[in-house]
Amino acid sequence: MRKSTLGLCILSLIAWTWVLWLYIRYGLVHPLELTPLILKDLEWLGPFAILLDVIVLFALFLVIHPLIRRRSGATEDSSLREPLDNKTDN
């Protein structure tokens, strides 16, 4: 999975968790009625919403970055299994 795809999937999961939480609190409502409820939550968070975004994105970076670094370092040198061209059998 690519870096951008993994990050996008995790952010989508966070967004769907929030929307599911709204549906649990307010019941199954029409999406047009859900928009003011989302804005009400964002107004309640106020300036802390930006801080919360930074914390969530930083946490995602801390989780995803080592996984990606570990995957990119797991390469195998194919020359270990192949004989050298200049090797002679005498």
N, C-alpha and C positions, 0 to 999 in steps of 0.2 A: 504494500500500500504506500502510496506517495505521501510526502510530508503534508502537502496542502490538503489532500483528501482526508487524511487522518484528523487534522485540525478542524476541518469543516464538519466532519462527522461528529466529533466531540462537541463542538459548538452547537450543532443541530440538536444533539441529545440534551444539552443543557436548556436550550430554548423550548424543546418539547416537554421537558420536565416542568418548566415554569408554566406553560400553557395547561398541562395536565393538572397542576396544582390549582390553577384558576378554575378549571372545570370542576374539580372536586369541591372547591369553596362555594362557587356560585351555581353549580348545576350545569346541565347541557343547555347552553344559550347559543343564539345565532352569532356568527362571527362579527357582525356589525355591532351587536350589543356587547361583545367582549372587548372591543377596542377601547371604549371609555374606562373599562375596568383595568385594562393594562396601563392606561395613562394615569389612573388613580394610584396604582401601585408605584409607578415611576415618580409621581409627585410626592408620594409618601417617603420614598427613598431620598429624593432630592439630590443634593450634591454628592451624597455617598454612593450614588449609582455609578459614577465615574470611578470612584475608588474601588468599588466592588468589581467593576469590569477589569481594572488593572490587576487586582488580586487574582481573579479567575484566569485571565490570560497568562499571568506570570506562573501560576500553578500548572497550567497546561504546558507551558514551555518547559518547566522543570520535569514534567513527566515524559513528554514526547522527545525532548532533545537527547537524553541518554539512550532511549530506545533506538532512535535513528542512528546515533553514533555507533552503537553496538552492531547494528545491522550492516552499516557501511564498512566496518572493520573486519567483518567475517568473510574475507575473500580467501581463496585457496590459490596457491601458486601451482600452475599446471606443470611446470618444468620438473617438479619432484618425481613425477611418475613416468616421464618420458626420458629416453636415453639421449645423451648428448650426441651431436653430430660428429664431433671431432674425437669421439672415444673409439679406440681400436681394440679388438680382441686378439691378442697375440699369445 
